[in-house]
Amino acid sequence: MKKTVILTVLGCSFLSILGIFPGTVSAQQGQDAKGIQKSTTPETSVVFREVEPTIRSKSSVPPRLPRFLPYVDESHPIHAIIQTVTTSSYSILLANAVPCEGSNWCLYGTVRGSAQSFSNEGKARKAAPILLQGSIKASFFDSECGTCCSQAYIEWQENGFYYSIGIKGPNPMSKVLTKAANSSL
């Protein structure tokens, strides 16, 4: 019985975390080993290179796409998958394997932007105030863990638009998410 419980916890939480956080040093997105930018647009991470043109052409919400994502490098790529894009919003799924529709085993995180505030999802969680660069006030929501862990995420409002970046991983994630959010500004 104990082995089953341990395997369930390992199978859900720790193995997905190992896929996401393999123990490597975090790498700056879009740079090779010598630090040379590989993206065609210098301010865009290679993770978002394929989805950014679609977001820009179909949504009036200026994209905030992080140039930094923790534990991502050529050996541990993350795939950006557009979930939705409308004139007033976009939602990008970040996956450590494809195909992925947001299942726990493949989910790395999400990046969203909207002309309207986000729904009450996760608002039952206690928000911690965070100050992003440019004196932008944000709210940090830590992940919740049971059998599986949810994403920790940061939400902020900027120039009348609402943004959110979420990443799955072990707590605490506030410094990592703050760095990711700042890299998108």
Secondary structure, DSSP 4 states (H G I P E B T S, - for coil): -HHHHHHHHIIIIIHHHHHH--SPPP-BTTB-TT--B-SSSTTS-GGGTTTHHHHHHH-SSPP---SB-TT-BTTB--EEEEEEEETTEEEEEEESSSS-SS-TTTEEEEEEEESS---STTTTSPEEEEEEGGGEEEEEE---BSSSB-EEEEEEEETTEEEEEEEE-SSP-HHHHHHHHHTT-
